[in-house]
């Protein structure tokens, strides 16, 4: 974990691992617009940790 320490991610460096597991049964409610899910239909956006690009 880096707190105020400069570091660089190198090409090919693993930054996370995701594991998907099959559920035992279908959930009662599925994620999506029908239940008002917050991120439904949201496009790609950078994290708040990145400064917005400015046009000079």
N, C-alpha and C positions, 0 to 999 in steps of 0.2 A: 504494500500500500504506500503510495507516495503522497505526502502532504507537504506542499511547498518545496518539493525537491524536483529539479528538472530531470526528465527522463524521455527517452525516445523509443517508440515502438518500431521494431525492425521488420523488414519484409519477411513474411512467413511466420512471424511470431504469433503464437496462439494467445488470444486475449480473453476467450471464454469457451466454455463447453456447455452445450445444451443437450439435455436428455429428454426425449419424449417417451411417455409410457401410455399404453392403451388403457382406457378406463374400463371398469367392470361393466358399467351400463351407461346408456345415454343420459345426460343430465336433464332435469326438468325444464330448464331454461337454457337456451343457447345464446352466446354472446352475439350482439348485433343491434341494428337500429330498432328492431321491434321492442326491445326492453330498455332502450335509451342508453346504450353503451357509450362511454365517453370518447373512445378513440375510433369509433366506427367511421370509416370513410376518410380519415385524416391522412393527408399526404405525408411525404418525407419531410422532416424538419430536424435541424441540428439541435443538440442539447443546449440548455441555457448556459453551459460552460464555454460555448464558443461565442465570440464576438460577431455581431452581424457585419456583413460585408458592406463597406461604404463606397459610393461612387464619387470619384474626385473629378 
